[in-house]
Amino acid sequence: MKNLLRTALFALMALAMLPSVAYAQGQNPMTQPLPVDPDVRIGHLPNGLTYYIRHNEYPKGQADFYIAQKVGSALEEENQRGLAHFLEHMCFNGTTNFPDNLLRDWLESIGVKFGQNLNAYTSIDETVYNISNVPIARESVQDSCLLILHDWANDLTLDPKEIDKERGVIHQEWRRSMQGQMRIFERILPELLPTTKYGRRLPIGTMEVVDNFPPQALRDYYETWYRPDQQAVVVVGDIDVDRIENKIKEMFTSIEMPANAKPRTYEAVPDHKGTLFGIGSDPEQKQLVGQIMFLADPTPAELKNTMTYYINDYVRGMALSMLNNRLNDISSHPDAPFGGASVGYGDYIVTKTKDALSGTAVAKGNDIVVPLQAVYREMLRAARGGFTQSEYDRARNSLISSYESLYNNRATRENGTFVNEYVRNFIDGSPIPGLDIEWPLIQQLANITPLALINETFASMIKPDNRAIMVLAPEKEGTKIPTKEALTSALAAVDAEEIAPFVDNFKMEPLITVAPRPGKIVSTKEDKVWGTTEWTLSNGAKVIIKPTKFKEDEISMVAQAFGGTAGYSKEYIPTLLMLSNIMGNMGLGSYNSSDLSLPI
């Protein structure tokens, strides 16, 4: 059955995609690279540096300047823990062309605020710097922003005095961040990633290293890993693409690629039998949360920009959408076993070399076992009994609607949306075919992908091995912190249950069965200041309309009436408040609030 379904789907895809994506004769359309959006210019300098440039006029007169690096705390040795993050801080404390605080001072003088439009982040496998929403009417401003990116890439001063000053700043950040959840993560990550450095490489590092590393150690790390083959410059905005490309070549080509450069590798996360556990508690942890994860191999790099990637992403996305709708429906009932629940798919905790299907539950009380069982039960219900055609129709229509809205509003996409796509393309290999390719591709996928393939795929993701369970618990009176044995027994009990298939009770009858009797517009008033028109209706209601061009094919409506509790005496207030809450959760007609929130 499995091979038959996949073969049938691939054959359909090969036929369906020919009109929108051209392939050379004899090539397999499932594994051939998709086109890259022609509106982004991608280039590579002789030293290995990559650049992405795109002209975009929304907003007019602004541009974003980014430098992304495939460098993060996973590259640190034990005696370097914290240097990747420390180096990020030092990028704002002096460069060759912007000594001391000149970089921040100059950017703020042109309206780029530090911490808001000027910022950076360091994670396990990447470091990204941004100068965003830059007013670039003057070409000299554009050149200066590129010069800042150049200095971050290759010309930090790393003054020992500035390094010593920054040690205290890192300490303050460590004290702020190492609370509650982060302290738990630091303790349990080695249990969830027991054989790799990923379990011991939170970017904040250790304060022992931060306090004592010699300045030369930071420079050695900088010169080892901040190098052109691991860097991409991204510029998107109201700019001249040819001019920016020439400037990038002029400024960045001279940066030398180190001789005998250390190989950039990504540590593999090995498969494991059974279940890994990470159970931790802390007095400052606010919620009692449990998560069950089913590990899987990520899409190979050579397939990320292919139809295979899109098919897998679509199939998983549909399954997650339908299962999240089921969990949301359960959450809306007073007797729900959890305070909230969701499923997702992505990197396994902090690593890019393993993916995971995850189910998360937030406890309503002091016990996480029952909520975690409930989420696992719904995952098993979907794996064993599948999803229904009516659920699939709604999830598919919702996806198509969201993509249609993106496509119709493609002329008003902001710079940041493009920048994020290009950063992810450089670091992760995520495809960037552009909406002109992606929109018809999604429509074709939605039209020809059978529900049976989605059901089969989701069922194959739930396995007894390569599993992990994480619990984050507050340390307070009454909280039950489960043991590994208790969690194992609880999930085994769910495995042994006879779980009935899901029954879809979604309602399709009209919200209003009898149309109201129409009235008339008795007066019209124009407001030239606000560009609005006000209609007064025959029943006294007023309607204010304002046409805009912010988004295509979208109408926003809101209604309000005068009244409320202010006009009633005190003895009626509790009853009125109770009625208000009940009415807000009752829905409309035969539809409850959960029905109304589901996509049609």
PyMOL commands that set and color helices and strands:
alter all, ss='L'
color gray80, all
select helices_A, chain A and resi 2-17+73-75+78-80+83-90+102-109+139-154+160-177+181-192+197-200+207-212+215-225+228-230+241-252+301-303+307-331+369-385+389-408+410-412+415-428+435-448+451-461+484-495+565-567+570-586+593-597
alter helices_A, ss='H'
color red, helices_A
select strands_A, chain A and resi 40-44+50-55+62-69+118-122+127-135+231-237+275-282+289-296+340-348+351-362+467-474+521-527+532-537+542-545
alter strands_A, ss='S'
color yellow, strands_A
deselect
rebuild
show_as cartoon
